[in-house]
Amino acid sequence: MGLKIVKLGLLLALLLGATSVSLAADAAEANQPKKVIKEKIIEGKVVGISPNFLAVNYALDNKSSYEMALAIDQDTQLERKKSLKEIMPGDGVWVKYAEICEVSKATVGGEEISKTRVLNRLVKVIRFMNA
């Protein structure tokens, strides 16, 4: 009878241990960063262009302007021009791009906050705008 109780106790401890490991793994997985892809659009003037990237100067308001570098790949579509070689610095462009972000959550002082880190900006469409 004593041996059966010991075996039952070990089995119960094993089951409880496996459950706690599973819960800990679920909690760790919940804290892992998640990739999020958002499609965005900007309009501006080309500052620089190469087969791999596009730099665009754009304005959010009338007082300041910003520059953004975007990656170009073989899937990037070009509208109103036949090739990237036709686009020159100073040309106006409308750009649709995918912003690939990593979003993670952390608890600071009992309050849960979300952190976003941009990993890449990949151009989907470049549309040449008439001068």
Backbone torsions as a table, in degrees:
resi	resn	phi	psi	omega
1	MET	NA	-40.6	-179.9
2	GLY	-63.1	-36.3	179.6
3	LEU	-68.0	-35.7	178.6
4	LYS	-66.1	-38.5	179.1
5	ILE	-66.4	-41.0	178.5
6	VAL	-63.4	-45.5	179.1
7	LYS	-62.4	-42.5	179.0
8	LEU	-63.5	-40.3	178.0
9	GLY	-64.2	-42.7	178.3
10	LEU	-64.8	-41.1	178.2
11	LEU	-62.3	-44.5	178.8
12	LEU	-63.1	-43.2	178.1
13	ALA	-62.8	-40.5	178.8
14	LEU	-63.0	-45.1	179.3
15	LEU	-63.9	-44.8	178.5
16	LEU	-64.9	-38.8	177.8
17	GLY	-64.4	-42.2	179.2
18	ALA	-65.2	-37.7	178.9
19	THR	-66.4	-43.3	-179.7
20	SER	-67.6	-36.3	176.2
21	VAL	-64.7	-40.9	178.4
22	SER	-63.9	-43.2	177.7
23	LEU	-64.8	-39.9	178.0
24	ALA	-65.1	-39.8	178.2
25	ALA	-65.2	-40.3	177.7
26	ASP	-63.8	-40.9	179.4
27	ALA	-66.2	-40.6	178.5
28	ALA	-66.0	-39.6	179.6
29	GLU	-66.4	-35.3	179.1
30	ALA	-65.6	-29.3	179.6
31	ASN	-86.1	-5.1	179.8
32	GLN	-71.2	142.8	177.3
33	PRO	-63.1	146.0	177.9
34	LYS	-114.8	140.7	177.1
35	LYS	-84.3	134.1	179.5
36	VAL	-128.7	135.0	178.3
37	ILE	-115.0	124.5	178.9
38	LYS	-120.0	134.9	175.4
39	GLU	-91.6	133.3	-177.9
40	LYS	-135.0	165.5	-179.5
41	ILE	-134.2	138.2	170.8
42	ILE	-134.6	155.3	173.2
43	GLU	-125.3	140.8	178.5
44	GLY	179.5	-162.6	-179.6
45	LYS	-109.8	141.5	179.0
46	VAL	-69.4	128.5	175.6
47	VAL	-99.1	-38.1	179.2
48	GLY	-157.4	150.7	179.6
49	ILE	-148.7	142.4	174.7
50	SER	-145.7	176.3	178.0
51	PRO	-62.7	-18.0	-175.8
52	ASN	-110.1	-15.4	-177.9
53	PHE	-152.1	161.4	177.0
54	LEU	-133.9	129.0	175.8
55	ALA	-110.8	126.2	-175.9
56	VAL	-123.0	134.1	174.3
57	ASN	-97.2	120.3	-177.4
58	TYR	-133.6	158.4	-178.3
59	ALA	-115.6	134.0	173.3
60	LEU	-92.5	-25.8	177.7
61	ASP	-148.1	-178.5	-176.1
62	ASN	-78.3	-14.1	-174.5
63	LYS	-94.5	-22.6	-175.5
64	SER	-145.0	162.0	175.9
65	SER	-134.7	161.6	-175.8
66	TYR	-133.0	157.2	177.1
67	GLU	-118.2	137.1	179.9
68	MET	-130.6	134.0	174.9
69	ALA	-99.2	132.2	-176.8
70	LEU	-127.5	142.1	179.0
71	ALA	-81.4	143.4	176.4
72	ILE	-117.3	137.1	174.5
73	ASP	-130.4	-174.0	-176.0
74	GLN	-68.8	-16.7	179.4
75	ASP	-89.1	-4.0	-179.8
76	THR	-66.5	128.6	179.2
77	GLN	-93.7	144.8	-179.7
78	LEU	-118.4	128.5	179.3
79	GLU	-117.5	138.3	177.5
80	ARG	72.0	7.3	172.3
81	LYS	-142.6	155.8	-178.3
82	LYS	-90.3	-29.2	-179.9
83	SER	-149.8	163.1	177.8
84	LEU	-63.4	-26.3	-178.9
85	LYS	-64.4	-20.3	179.6
86	GLU	-81.2	-16.7	-179.9
87	ILE	-88.8	128.8	-176.6
88	MET	-120.3	156.7	173.7
89	PRO	-55.1	136.4	-177.6
90	GLY	100.4	-18.6	178.0
91	ASP	-69.6	143.5	175.6
92	GLY	-82.9	135.8	-180.0
93	VAL	-136.9	151.6	170.2
94	TRP	-111.2	125.0	-173.7
95	VAL	-125.2	126.8	172.2
96	LYS	-105.6	127.3	-176.4
97	TYR	-139.7	159.1	176.3
98	ALA	-102.0	124.0	177.0
99	GLU	-99.0	115.3	-177.9
100	ILE	-97.2	116.7	-175.2
101	CYS	-120.2	159.1	173.1
102	GLU	-115.8	119.1	-177.8
103	VAL	-110.4	127.8	177.7
104	SER	-130.7	157.0	179.2
105	LYS	-118.4	142.7	178.0
106	ALA	-140.3	153.5	177.1
107	THR	-106.2	120.8	179.9
108	VAL	-125.4	118.0	179.2
109	GLY	60.2	34.6	179.5
110	GLY	81.6	-0.3	-179.4
111	GLU	-113.3	131.7	-178.7
112	GLU	-85.4	126.2	178.2
113	ILE	-120.1	153.8	-179.7
114	SER	-110.9	133.8	179.1
115	LYS	-116.1	134.6	179.0
116	THR	-120.3	132.0	177.9
117	ARG	-126.5	124.9	179.4
118	VAL	-78.6	123.5	179.6
119	LEU	-91.9	-39.2	-176.2
120	ASN	-162.4	154.7	171.8
121	ARG	-125.5	113.8	-174.4
122	LEU	-113.0	122.8	-177.8
123	VAL	-71.4	130.2	175.1
124	LYS	-98.7	-44.9	-177.2
125	VAL	-138.8	133.6	170.2
126	ILE	-116.5	121.0	178.7
127	ARG	-114.9	120.6	177.4
128	PHE	-70.3	130.0	178.3
129	MET	-102.1	135.7	180.0
130	ASN	-64.4	146.0	-179.9
131	ALA	-70.7	NA	NA
